[in-house]
Amino acid sequence: MILAGVAFAALASVAAPASAQDAPGGQEASAVEDIVVTARRREEALQDVPIAVTAFTEEALQNQQIEDLIDVARYTPGVQIQQAFGRDGDRPVIRGASNILTGDGKVGIFLDGVPWFGDFSTLDLDLAQRVEVIRGPQSAVYGRGTLSGAINVVTRRPGDDYSGRMNFTVGSDERLDISGVISGPITSNLGGMFGFSSNEVEGQYQNTVGLRERLGSQKTRGFYGGLFFEAGDVDASIRYFRNDDRDSHFPISLLPAAANNCFLTTRPYYCGEIPVPTSYALNTDQILVPGIVREGERWVADVNWDIAGSGYVLSYLGGQNDVYESAGYDGTYDARDFFVLGAGCPFIPIANRFCPRSAFYDTSASDRSTQTHELRLSSPGDNRFRWSLGYYTAEDELTPLAKYLEVTEVGFDVLGAINLVETEAWFASADFDFTEDLTLTLEVRHQEDQITSTNQTYVASQYFGPEVFARVRSPNPNAVVGTPGTRNTSFDATLPRVTLTWEPSPELTLYAQYAQGNSPGGFNDPAAPITTYEEETLTNYEIGAKTRMFGFDYLNASLFFNSYEDQVLTNTFVALTAIQSYRANIGETELKGLELEGGYSLTDNIRARFTYSYIDAEIVEGVDGDQAVLLLGRTCILGTANNLDGPGCRAAGDISGKEPPLVSRHLGSAGIRWDGDTMDNGWNLFASADLTYRGEFFEQVHNNITIPASTRVDLQVGVQNDNLRLSIWGKNVGDDDAPVGVLRYVDFIAPNGPAGVRPRAFGVTPGELSSYGVTLSARF
């Protein structure tokens, strides 16, 4: 419990009598050589830490118009995040480790070092002091869910004096943002920080049917409160974060089977660059609660005790997350009102069917509750040999709720399984300085994950009254919906990282690194052809250099080779009443890449920066059932599922040599910033221009559909002094309209192909168009 951490703080404050370190306060330094990061769970200078990490200070977030982690990814080499479902189902990809099906596991998101469970699109950066994007496996340090990297958002802390800030933004699409924060001392040992935010914007796409609303509208209300304690050798804090989100249905448009142009004699598919939708028609009037409703409460507590001033530090870090979410979507992706079992509700012996209601309009709700606790003991940081030991435990439970159960043409909705993940880990690290310039670092974590999936069942009359049974076909109030049962599995892994660091001069850091990452497996739907999937493992070999030589403010480069085994992608299966995706281990992928980032002062007033990454991603061993069906049709289907044991199917399903989905070979950004000389009245002008580029990528493992390259330009001009800042800005001023996602789909209305297989159709999600506005910021 978080309260245990607070109790530990109280005990430690009684036991510890010496002097305290000053709590960090004030504005983060802008010069890269002054930036301190905690990428290895300890404070280190950014240019000295032997890891590929990109850090964004509070000032950089403001100057580059970064509002969320999606923007952060655009300015980080080797990182891309796909948002195909609005602020739901985020799919982050670092260094080519595809994340095709939404969910936790491959990129860990952290708030002040505590895992952020669930979607992170609404993670508020208004309170961020720094955002650290750490590339490469972080499992030895951060644990579960960091197979290819981690992102840590570090929030601000109060200083010694009272201070505050307010932000006010108005813009196109009826955008209105207001936020504020105030902090300062409460007593000589206690400080506080309190803030709020309100953000709303109308969607950029018009729904032509249904509720005829703007698609993609977003509204968020946030509250933050924190208490920070210092006495003697102890510092501690407890922080509370609250977010309430209400989004309309995300924009998506169906490219129907009639548009397919390849594999027309087996399973019709679309090949080539996916077209940009021109209209959107979603039956949102058929959905109980269209869009997203999310209410999140998160607590973070930490305690640090410098034991009797010895330099040995005992630390506790704990977190608690409670998130309610409902999501309602039109699964047809167009204006067609069609049915799984066919119009007119043909005779199929299913009790409690409500024939006029299509199963494609669905609203679901869930509660997610998580707790994490970490205890760490660290030796003094100025010794030649340094070490730390620690213990970590977590419990994460996701419970689907009965709140929006419906009755449709296929009967009563099944209530999803309760999934519980219990994690326990021991970890350690050791640093040894062979010389003043050469250091060897060993880090290791042994982790065990226990996963339990418990099916939920209910009697139909438990949630539905007589008025419902009066209108359904073959009414049976005593029908049991769902199949009882509990499944258990466990995974354990020992995850090392070895780093050799050489600093031949204060201006140059060289490193070589070996690391392993993992993402534990889990369960599919009990009806899926494969009911479990195994853990993924990633082995990373990397060399890197960080320098301030050659006139650069900073210049960083890394080369890596990753062997990615048992990669999890998705297949689909068609049951009597549904089409569902399931996870499957498809084989092994090799990932080779180069990452560059740098900054250069062209004059005293003009600074330029850039990032670039190249990723060569290739599946070297793998078999995919859907690929076999594309080539051979119904020969590779048995019943309702893919069948690789059919004649020639395993060879046809070989995907060796293909590229993994959602991975661009080329990513880049460039920016320039001008700050005018300060005038006599204390004001100065500024202007900036930023360009980001995302190369084309394949949407699925078949390498048939490509999402075109995207180039965005953001501009900003304004005036500022020590207390006020006024900026006029434009984002995506070139109106780049490349789609951001494509969802493959079974087109039930279209006739079967010549091989007797239902053709595919594709839901296409558009990107964000241009927006403009004015922001006024005040500090005091």
DRENMI-763764 format. One record per residue (C-alpha): residue in one letter; chain; x negated, y, z. Coordinates in steps of 0.25 Angstrom, whole numbers. Example, Ala and Ser with C-alpha at 12.3 -4.5 7.8 and 13.67 -1.06 7.14 Angstrom:
REM DRENMI-763764
a; A; -49; -18; 31
s; A; -55; -4; 29
***
This chain:
REM DRENMI-763764
m; A; 0; 0; 0
i; A; -4; 14; -2
l; A; -1; 17; 12
a; A; -12; 7; 16
g; A; -22; 17; 9
v; A; -17; 29; 17
a; A; -18; 21; 29
f; A; -33; 18; 25
a; A; -35; 33; 23
a; A; -30; 36; 37
l; A; -39; 25; 44
a; A; -51; 29; 36
s; A; -49; 44; 40
v; A; -50; 40; 54
a; A; -62; 31; 52
a; A; -70; 40; 44
p; A; -77; 52; 50
a; A; -87; 59; 40
s; A; -86; 69; 29
a; A; -77; 69; 16
q; A; -80; 71; 2
d; A; -73; 83; -5
a; A; -60; 78; -12
p; A; -61; 81; -27
g; A; -54; 94; -31
g; A; -54; 105; -41
q; A; -54; 103; -56
e; A; -62; 92; -63
a; A; -75; 96; -69
s; A; -73; 98; -84
a; A; -88; 95; -88
v; A; -89; 80; -91
e; A; -102; 79; -82
d; A; -94; 84; -70
i; A; -83; 74; -72
v; A; -82; 63; -61
v; A; -74; 50; -64
t; A; -70; 38; -56
a; A; -70; 28; -67
r; A; -78; 18; -58
r; A; -70; 22; -46
r; A; -81; 31; -41
e; A; -84; 45; -44
e; A; -95; 46; -56
a; A; -98; 57; -66
l; A; -91; 54; -79
q; A; -104; 55; -87
d; A; -111; 45; -78
v; A; -101; 34; -76
p; A; -105; 22; -85
i; A; -91; 20; -91
a; A; -83; 25; -103
v; A; -74; 34; -96
t; A; -67; 47; -101
a; A; -63; 57; -91
f; A; -53; 68; -92
t; A; -53; 79; -82
e; A; -42; 88; -78
e; A; -47; 99; -87
a; A; -49; 89; -99
l; A; -35; 84; -97
q; A; -30; 99; -98
n; A; -39; 103; -110
q; A; -36; 91; -118
q; A; -21; 91; -116
i; A; -21; 77; -110
e; A; -8; 75; -103
d; A; -8; 59; -101
l; A; -16; 47; -103
i; A; -12; 46; -117
d; A; -19; 59; -120
v; A; -31; 54; -112
a; A; -32; 42; -121
r; A; -33; 51; -133
y; A; -46; 58; -128
t; A; -53; 45; -123
p; A; -61; 36; -132
g; A; -56; 22; -134
v; A; -43; 24; -127
q; A; -29; 25; -133
i; A; -15; 24; -127
q; A; -3; 20; -135
q; A; 11; 25; -131
a; A; 21; 18; -140
f; A; 32; 19; -129
g; A; 32; 33; -124
r; A; 27; 34; -109
d; A; 29; 19; -107
g; A; 20; 7; -111
d; A; 7; 14; -112
r; A; -4; 6; -120
p; A; -18; 11; -117
v; A; -29; 5; -125
i; A; -44; 7; -121
r; A; -55; 2; -130
g; A; -46; -6; -139
a; A; -40; -15; -128
s; A; -26; -15; -134
n; A; -14; -13; -125
i; A; -2; -18; -134
l; A; 8; -21; -124
t; A; 11; -11; -113
g; A; 7; -14; -99
d; A; -5; -13; -89
g; A; -18; -20; -91
k; A; -28; -14; -101
v; A; -30; 0; -97
g; A; -29; 4; -82
i; A; -23; 18; -78
f; A; -26; 23; -65
l; A; -22; 35; -56
d; A; -33; 39; -47
g; A; -38; 25; -48
v; A; -25; 18; -45
p; A; -19; 10; -56
w; A; -7; 16; -64
f; A; 2; 5; -67
g; A; 12; 6; -79
d; A; 13; 17; -90
f; A; 4; 29; -88
s; A; 9; 38; -98
t; A; 15; 47; -87
l; A; 3; 47; -78
d; A; 2; 62; -75
l; A; -12; 68; -78
d; A; -8; 82; -73
l; A; -14; 78; -59
a; A; -26; 71; -66
q; A; -40; 76; -62
r; A; -46; 66; -71
v; A; -43; 55; -81
e; A; -53; 44; -83
v; A; -52; 34; -95
i; A; -61; 23; -92
r; A; -64; 14; -104
g; A; -68; -1; -104
p; A; -64; -12; -94
q; A; -61; -6; -80
s; A; -57; -19; -73
a; A; -69; -20; -64
v; A; -66; -6; -58
y; A; -51; -4; -60
g; A; -45; -18; -61
r; A; -33; -23; -68
g; A; -28; -16; -80
t; A; -41; -10; -85
l; A; -46; -20; -96
s; A; -50; -9; -105
g; A; -50; 4; -97
a; A; -44; 13; -86
i; A; -38; 27; -85
n; A; -39; 34; -72
v; A; -32; 47; -69
v; A; -38; 54; -57
t; A; -29; 64; -50
r; A; -33; 78; -44
r; A; -35; 80; -29
p; A; -34; 92; -21
g; A; -45; 101; -18
d; A; -49; 110; -6
d; A; -40; 121; -10
y; A; -26; 123; -15
s; A; -24; 122; -30
g; A; -13; 119; -40
r; A; -10; 119; -54
m; A; 3; 120; -63
n; A; 5; 116; -77
f; A; 16; 120; -86
t; A; 18; 116; -101
v; A; 29; 118; -111
g; A; 28; 112; -125
s; A; 35; 107; -137
d; A; 45; 95; -136
e; A; 51; 103; -124
r; A; 38; 99; -115
l; A; 38; 105; -101
d; A; 27; 101; -91
i; A; 26; 107; -77
s; A; 16; 102; -67
g; A; 9; 107; -54
v; A; 0; 102; -43
i; A; -5; 108; -30
s; A; -16; 103; -21
g; A; -24; 107; -9
p; A; -27; 105; 6
i; A; -16; 101; 15
t; A; -25; 100; 27
s; A; -40; 100; 29
n; A; -40; 85; 26
l; A; -28; 83; 17
g; A; -25; 89; 3
g; A; -13; 87; -6
m; A; -9; 88; -21
f; A; 5; 89; -26
g; A; 10; 90; -40
f; A; 21; 88; -50
s; A; 23; 87; -65
s; A; 35; 88; -74
n; A; 33; 85; -89
e; A; 43; 83; -100
v; A; 43; 83; -115
e; A; 54; 80; -126
g; A; 51; 69; -135
q; A; 46; 72; -149
y; A; 55; 62; -157
q; A; 70; 62; -158
n; A; 79; 50; -157
t; A; 89; 50; -168
v; A; 99; 40; -161
g; A; 102; 36; -147
l; A; 101; 48; -137
r; A; 94; 56; -148
e; A; 84; 60; -138
r; A; 70; 65; -140
l; A; 61; 52; -139
g; A; 48; 53; -131
s; A; 53; 63; -121
q; A; 46; 63; -108
k; A; 48; 68; -94
t; A; 39; 66; -82
r; A; 40; 72; -67
g; A; 28; 70; -58
f; A; 24; 72; -44
y; A; 11; 71; -37
g; A; 7; 72; -22
g; A; -6; 68; -15
l; A; -13; 69; -2
f; A; -28; 69; -1
f; A; -35; 67; 13
e; A; -50; 69; 17
a; A; -56; 67; 30
g; A; -70; 64; 34
d; A; -75; 52; 25
v; A; -61; 49; 20
d; A; -53; 54; 8
a; A; -39; 49; 4
s; A; -27; 53; -4
i; A; -13; 48; -8
r; A; -6; 53; -20
y; A; 8; 51; -26
f; A; 12; 52; -40
r; A; 26; 52; -45
n; A; 31; 52; -60
d; A; 45; 52; -66
d; A; 46; 50; -81
r; A; 58; 50; -90
d; A; 55; 48; -105
s; A; 64; 46; -117
h; A; 63; 34; -126
f; A; 50; 35; -134
p; A; 50; 37; -149
i; A; 49; 25; -157
s; A; 54; 21; -171
l; A; 56; 7; -177
l; A; 49; 4; -190
p; A; 58; -7; -195
a; A; 55; -20; -201
a; A; 60; -15; -214
a; A; 47; -6; -215
n; A; 38; -18; -213
n; A; 28; -20; -224
c; A; 19; -32; -221
f; A; 21; -47; -217
l; A; 35; -46; -224
t; A; 35; -61; -226
t; A; 32; -66; -212
r; A; 35; -55; -201
p; A; 37; -42; -207
y; A; 27; -31; -201
y; A; 22; -17; -204
c; A; 8; -15; -209
g; A; 1; -2; -210
e; A; 2; 12; -203
i; A; 15; 13; -195
p; A; 23; 25; -200
v; A; 27; 36; -191
p; A; 42; 36; -187
t; A; 51; 47; -193
s; A; 63; 45; -184
y; A; 67; 38; -170
a; A; 80; 32; -167
l; A; 81; 25; -154
n; A; 94; 20; -147
t; A; 92; 27; -134
d; A; 107; 28; -131
q; A; 107; 12; -129
i; A; 96; 13; -119
l; A; 99; 14; -104
v; A; 88; 23; -101
p; A; 80; 26; -113
g; A; 65; 30; -111
i; A; 57; 29; -98
v; A; 60; 32; -84
r; A; 48; 31; -75
e; A; 46; 34; -60
g; A; 32; 32; -54
e; A; 27; 34; -41
r; A; 12; 32; -38
w; A; 3; 33; -26
v; A; -12; 33; -25
a; A; -20; 33; -12
d; A; -35; 33; -10
v; A; -44; 33; 2
n; A; -59; 35; 2
w; A; -67; 33; 15
d; A; -82; 36; 15
i; A; -85; 26; 27
a; A; -92; 35; 38
g; A; -98; 43; 27
s; A; -107; 32; 23
g; A; -104; 33; 8
y; A; -97; 19; 8
v; A; -82; 22; 3
l; A; -70; 14; 6
s; A; -59; 18; -3
y; A; -44; 14; -5
l; A; -36; 17; -17
g; A; -21; 13; -18
g; A; -10; 15; -27
q; A; 5; 13; -28
n; A; 14; 14; -41
d; A; 29; 13; -42
v; A; 35; 15; -55
y; A; 49; 14; -60
e; A; 51; 14; -75
s; A; 63; 12; -85
a; A; 61; 11; -100
g; A; 73; 11; -110
y; A; 69; 9; -125
d; A; 76; 6; -138
g; A; 70; -7; -143
t; A; 75; -5; -157
y; A; 67; 7; -159
d; A; 77; 12; -169
a; A; 92; 15; -171
r; A; 96; 1; -174
d; A; 105; -5; -163
f; A; 101; -20; -165
f; A; 102; -32; -156
v; A; 92; -44; -153
l; A; 103; -54; -156
g; A; 109; -48; -167
a; A; 121; -38; -169
g; A; 134; -43; -164
c; A; 128; -51; -153
p; A; 128; -65; -160
f; A; 131; -77; -151
i; A; 119; -81; -143
p; A; 122; -88; -130
i; A; 117; -77; -121
a; A; 125; -73; -109
n; A; 129; -59; -105
r; A; 126; -52; -118
f; A; 131; -38; -121
c; A; 131; -38; -136
p; A; 132; -23; -139
r; A; 119; -20; -132
s; A; 106; -22; -139
a; A; 94; -27; -131
f; A; 85; -17; -138
y; A; 89; -6; -128
d; A; 82; -8; -115
t; A; 80; -1; -102
s; A; 71; -7; -92
a; A; 66; -3; -78
s; A; 55; -7; -69
d; A; 48; -4; -56
r; A; 33; -5; -55
s; A; 26; -5; -41
t; A; 11; -6; -39
q; A; 1; -5; -28
t; A; -14; -5; -29
h; A; -25; -4; -18
e; A; -40; -3; -19
l; A; -50; -3; -8
r; A; -65; 0; -11
l; A; -78; 1; -4
s; A; -89; 9; -10
s; A; -104; 11; -7
p; A; -111; 25; -7
g; A; -112; 30; -21
d; A; -126; 35; -20
n; A; -133; 22; -17
r; A; -141; 14; -27
f; A; -132; 2; -25
r; A; -117; 6; -25
w; A; -105; -4; -23
s; A; -90; -4; -21
l; A; -81; -15; -17
g; A; -66; -15; -18
y; A; -52; -23; -17
y; A; -40; -20; -26
t; A; -26; -25; -25
a; A; -13; -21; -33
e; A; 1; -25; -35
d; A; 9; -21; -47
e; A; 24; -25; -48
l; A; 33; -22; -60
t; A; 48; -25; -58
p; A; 58; -24; -70
l; A; 71; -18; -64
a; A; 85; -22; -67
k; A; 90; -7; -68
y; A; 92; -7; -83
l; A; 96; -21; -85
e; A; 106; -22; -97
v; A; 114; -32; -104
t; A; 112; -33; -120
e; A; 115; -42; -131
v; A; 105; -52; -125
g; A; 111; -52; -111
f; A; 106; -46; -98
d; A; 92; -40; -98
v; A; 81; -48; -91
l; A; 74; -42; -80
g; A; 59; -42; -82
a; A; 49; -49; -73
i; A; 43; -43; -61
n; A; 28; -43; -63
l; A; 18; -42; -51
v; A; 3; -40; -53
e; A; -5; -42; -40
t; A; -20; -38; -41
e; A; -32; -40; -32
a; A; -46; -36; -35
w; A; -60; -35; -29
f; A; -70; -26; -35
a; A; -84; -21; -33
s; A; -95; -13; -40
a; A; -109; -11; -38
d; A; -119; 0; -44
f; A; -134; -2; -43
d; A; -144; 9; -48
f; A; -156; 2; -54
t; A; -162; 16; -56
e; A; -157; 30; -55
d; A; -152; 28; -70
l; A; -148; 14; -71
t; A; -136; 8; -64
l; A; -129; -5; -64
t; A; -114; -6; -60
l; A; -107; -19; -57
e; A; -91; -19; -55
v; A; -82; -31; -54
r; A; -68; -33; -50
h; A; -61; -47; -47
q; A; -46; -45; -49
e; A; -34; -55; -48
d; A; -21; -52; -53
q; A; -8; -60; -49
i; A; 3; -58; -59
t; A; 18; -62; -55
s; A; 30; -61; -65
t; A; 43; -63; -58
n; A; 55; -64; -67
q; A; 68; -57; -63
t; A; 81; -63; -64
y; A; 95; -58; -61
v; A; 110; -63; -62
a; A; 117; -55; -72
s; A; 128; -50; -62
q; A; 117; -44; -53
y; A; 115; -32; -62
f; A; 127; -32; -71
g; A; 142; -30; -67
p; A; 155; -36; -72
e; A; 156; -25; -83
v; A; 144; -30; -90
f; A; 148; -44; -90
a; A; 162; -40; -96
r; A; 155; -36; -109
v; A; 144; -46; -111
r; A; 145; -59; -119
s; A; 145; -72; -111
p; A; 145; -65; -97
n; A; 138; -72; -86
p; A; 136; -64; -73
n; A; 128; -75; -67
a; A; 118; -76; -78
v; A; 104; -75; -73
v; A; 95; -66; -81
g; A; 80; -69; -82
t; A; 72; -81; -79
p; A; 67; -83; -65
g; A; 52; -86; -63
t; A; 39; -80; -58
r; A; 25; -81; -65
n; A; 12; -79; -59
t; A; -2; -78; -64
s; A; -15; -72; -60
f; A; -28; -66; -66
d; A; -41; -64; -60
a; A; -54; -58; -66
t; A; -67; -53; -62
l; A; -70; -40; -70
p; A; -84; -35; -70
r; A; -91; -22; -75
v; A; -106; -20; -77
t; A; -112; -6; -80
l; A; -126; -2; -82
t; A; -128; 13; -82
w; A; -141; 20; -86
e; A; -142; 36; -84
p; A; -155; 39; -91
s; A; -152; 54; -89
p; A; -141; 63; -82
e; A; -136; 65; -96
l; A; -134; 51; -100
t; A; -127; 38; -95
l; A; -128; 25; -102
y; A; -121; 12; -98
a; A; -118; -2; -102
q; A; -106; -9; -97
y; A; -99; -23; -96
a; A; -85; -24; -91
q; A; -73; -34; -91
g; A; -59; -30; -90
n; A; -46; -38; -89
s; A; -31; -36; -90
p; A; -24; -47; -83
g; A; -13; -56; -90
g; A; 1; -57; -86
f; A; 15; -62; -91
n; A; 24; -61; -103
d; A; 39; -62; -103
p; A; 42; -77; -99
a; A; 49; -79; -113
a; A; 36; -75; -121
p; A; 28; -85; -128
i; A; 16; -82; -119
t; A; 21; -80; -105
t; A; 7; -75; -100
y; A; -5; -68; -105
e; A; -19; -69; -100
e; A; -28; -58; -95
e; A; -36; -49; -105
t; A; -51; -47; -103
l; A; -60; -37; -109
t; A; -76; -37; -109
n; A; -82; -23; -111
y; A; -97; -21; -115
e; A; -100; -6; -116
i; A; -112; 4; -117
g; A; -110; 19; -115
a; A; -117; 32; -114
k; A; -113; 45; -108
t; A; -122; 58; -110
r; A; -122; 73; -110
m; A; -134; 74; -119
f; A; -134; 80; -133
g; A; -126; 92; -129
f; A; -114; 84; -126
d; A; -106; 87; -113
y; A; -104; 72; -113
l; A; -105; 61; -123
n; A; -101; 47; -120
a; A; -101; 34; -128
s; A; -98; 20; -126
l; A; -99; 7; -134
f; A; -91; -5; -130
f; A; -87; -19; -134
n; A; -75; -26; -128
s; A; -71; -41; -128
y; A; -56; -41; -126
e; A; -51; -55; -123
d; A; -37; -60; -122
q; A; -31; -47; -127
v; A; -16; -46; -124
l; A; -7; -41; -135
t; A; 7; -44; -138
n; A; 16; -53; -146
t; A; 31; -54; -147
f; A; 41; -65; -145
v; A; 56; -65; -150
a; A; 65; -71; -139
l; A; 80; -73; -141
t; A; 84; -59; -135
a; A; 71; -51; -136
i; A; 58; -48; -143
q; A; 46; -47; -133
s; A; 31; -44; -132
y; A; 22; -53; -124
r; A; 7; -52; -121
a; A; -2; -62; -127
n; A; -18; -63; -127
i; A; -22; -62; -141
g; A; -37; -65; -141
e; A; -50; -56; -140
t; A; -53; -42; -145
e; A; -66; -36; -147
l; A; -67; -21; -145
k; A; -79; -12; -149
g; A; -80; 2; -147
l; A; -87; 16; -146
e; A; -82; 27; -138
l; A; -87; 42; -138
e; A; -84; 54; -130
g; A; -91; 68; -129
g; A; -90; 82; -126
y; A; -98; 94; -132
s; A; -99; 109; -128
l; A; -99; 116; -142
t; A; -101; 129; -135
d; A; -99; 135; -121
n; A; -84; 136; -124
i; A; -81; 124; -133
r; A; -82; 109; -129
a; A; -79; 98; -138
r; A; -76; 83; -135
f; A; -73; 70; -142
t; A; -70; 55; -141
y; A; -71; 44; -150
s; A; -69; 29; -149
y; A; -71; 18; -159
i; A; -65; 4; -156
d; A; -67; -9; -164
a; A; -56; -18; -159
e; A; -55; -32; -165
i; A; -47; -44; -161
v; A; -57; -56; -162
e; A; -49; -67; -157
g; A; -34; -67; -156
v; A; -20; -73; -161
d; A; -7; -66; -162
g; A; 6; -73; -164
d; A; 13; -61; -171
q; A; 1; -60; -181
a; A; 4; -75; -185
v; A; 19; -72; -187
l; A; 15; -60; -196
l; A; 7; -69; -205
l; A; 15; -82; -204
g; A; 29; -78; -200
r; A; 38; -88; -193
t; A; 28; -99; -194
c; A; 22; -93; -181
i; A; 34; -91; -173
l; A; 40; -102; -164
g; A; 54; -99; -158
t; A; 53; -84; -154
a; A; 38; -83; -152
n; A; 25; -83; -161
n; A; 19; -96; -163
l; A; 4; -97; -166
d; A; 5; -112; -166
g; A; 12; -112; -180
p; A; 5; -116; -192
g; A; -6; -106; -195
c; A; -1; -96; -185
r; A; -13; -96; -176
a; A; -22; -92; -188
a; A; -11; -82; -193
g; A; -11; -76; -179
d; A; -26; -73; -178
i; A; -28; -58; -176
s; A; -44; -59; -175
g; A; -49; -47; -182
k; A; -38; -38; -179
e; A; -38; -25; -171
p; A; -30; -25; -158
p; A; -18; -15; -157
l; A; -18; -1; -152
v; A; -33; 1; -154
s; A; -38; 13; -163
r; A; -52; 11; -169
h; A; -55; 26; -167
l; A; -51; 36; -156
g; A; -56; 50; -155
s; A; -54; 64; -149
a; A; -60; 77; -151
g; A; -58; 90; -144
i; A; -63; 104; -143
r; A; -61; 115; -132
w; A; -64; 129; -131
d; A; -64; 138; -119
g; A; -65; 153; -121
d; A; -74; 162; -112
t; A; -67; 166; -99
m; A; -62; 180; -101
d; A; -63; 192; -91
n; A; -48; 189; -86
g; A; -52; 174; -83
w; A; -45; 168; -95
n; A; -51; 160; -106
l; A; -45; 154; -119
f; A; -47; 139; -122
a; A; -43; 130; -134
s; A; -44; 115; -137
a; A; -42; 105; -148
d; A; -41; 90; -146
l; A; -40; 79; -157
t; A; -38; 64; -154
y; A; -38; 53; -164
r; A; -33; 39; -163
g; A; -36; 30; -174
e; A; -26; 20; -180
f; A; -23; 7; -173
f; A; -15; -6; -175
e; A; -2; -7; -167
q; A; -2; -22; -167
v; A; -13; -34; -167
h; A; -8; -37; -181
n; A; -15; -24; -186
n; A; -4; -21; -196
i; A; 2; -8; -191
t; A; -7; 4; -188
i; A; -4; 16; -180
p; A; -11; 28; -188
a; A; -22; 36; -182
s; A; -18; 48; -174
t; A; -25; 62; -173
r; A; -20; 72; -163
v; A; -24; 86; -161
d; A; -21; 94; -148
l; A; -24; 109; -147
q; A; -24; 119; -135
v; A; -27; 133; -133
g; A; -25; 142; -120
v; A; -30; 151; -110
q; A; -34; 149; -95
n; A; -41; 154; -83
d; A; -44; 148; -69
n; A; -29; 147; -66
l; A; -21; 147; -78
r; A; -21; 139; -91
l; A; -12; 141; -103
s; A; -13; 132; -115
i; A; -5; 131; -128
w; A; -7; 117; -134
g; A; -3; 107; -145
k; A; -4; 92; -145
n; A; -5; 84; -157
v; A; -4; 96; -165
g; A; -6; 89; -178
d; A; 7; 81; -175
d; A; 0; 67; -177
d; A; 12; 57; -178
a; A; 5; 44; -177
p; A; 13; 33; -170
v; A; 8; 29; -157
g; A; 14; 15; -156
v; A; 21; 4; -164
l; A; 29; -7; -158
r; A; 31; -20; -166
y; A; 45; -25; -165
v; A; 54; -36; -170
d; A; 64; -31; -179
f; A; 77; -38; -176
i; A; 86; -32; -186
a; A; 77; -34; -198
p; A; 78; -48; -205
n; A; 68; -59; -203
g; A; 56; -59; -212
p; A; 54; -70; -222
a; A; 47; -78; -212
g; A; 59; -78; -203
v; A; 52; -68; -193
r; A; 58; -55; -188
p; A; 50; -43; -194
r; A; 43; -33; -185
a; A; 47; -18; -184
f; A; 39; -7; -177
g; A; 43; 3; -167
v; A; 34; 16; -169
t; A; 31; 26; -159
p; A; 27; 40; -163
g; A; 16; 48; -157
e; A; 17; 61; -150
l; A; 19; 73; -160
s; A; 13; 87; -158
s; A; 17; 96; -146
y; A; 14; 110; -141
g; A; 15; 118; -128
v; A; 9; 127; -118
t; A; 3; 124; -104
l; A; 1; 133; -93
s; A; -8; 128; -81
a; A; -10; 135; -68
r; A; -20; 132; -57
f; A; -21; 138; -43
***
